[in-house]
């Protein structure tokens, strides 16, 4: 349980001990976004050549040792993809993803926090699905929208992923089914045996359903980081692209600039 599956070595020039902690958290965030995986540290050892900052050396542990809920594997084929992804993300990653203490919350940071909750917090399946859906809601729903939420959410996400080469019908179905689970959970309910059986039959197993949902959230977060538009402006572009060919081309051009940074699964 306490044996790590990988060892990361970081060497850099810095001024303060807390820079080491930030580098560790930053690296973990990048790995979580490269592929869906419950990446965390079990411990890390700091060593500094400074003769004045005694706090720059020592060992920190993560506390309670828990097994990873979702494991991801970095293969030989992933090496070059990961290098490229790392080089880009190290400059673009929002500080709220890795800074210690209270971070400035925007829709992207909130989505990432929900993504981490779904990856790391064990418990009932409905809660993990609800966290993933709420992460997508923070990205694809406007603050003033109160009607037809499931339709707006599913159609916007399906449109984005269709332009990335995904089956839009399958994406829409997963989002709609996940939203139903989310609504059930937030209103104090849970999936019945029959409902779980139905999801198992539809998606091979519920875990595959959850992993697809998490991957949609992971990719959506990366898209929102690189698309240099205000949230509502970007959502308006998605809506307009459903009926306007020129708007669809604009949206496609935005997504083409992001495709190469989507990490290890696509």
Protein Blocks (a to p, Z undefined) as FASTA:
>chain_A
ZZcfbdcddddddfbfklmmmmmmmmmmmmmmmpgcddddfbdcdddfbfklmmlgccdd
ebjadddfbdcdddfklmmmmmmmmmmmmmmmcfklmpgcjddddfklmmmmmmmmmmmm
gcdfklmmmmmmmmmmmmmpcfklcghklmmmmmmmmmmmmmnopafklmmmmmmmmmmm
mmmmmnopacdfklmmmmmmmnopaklmmmmmmmmmmmmmmmmmmmccdfklmmmmmmmm
mmpmklmmmmmmmmmmmmmmnojmZZ
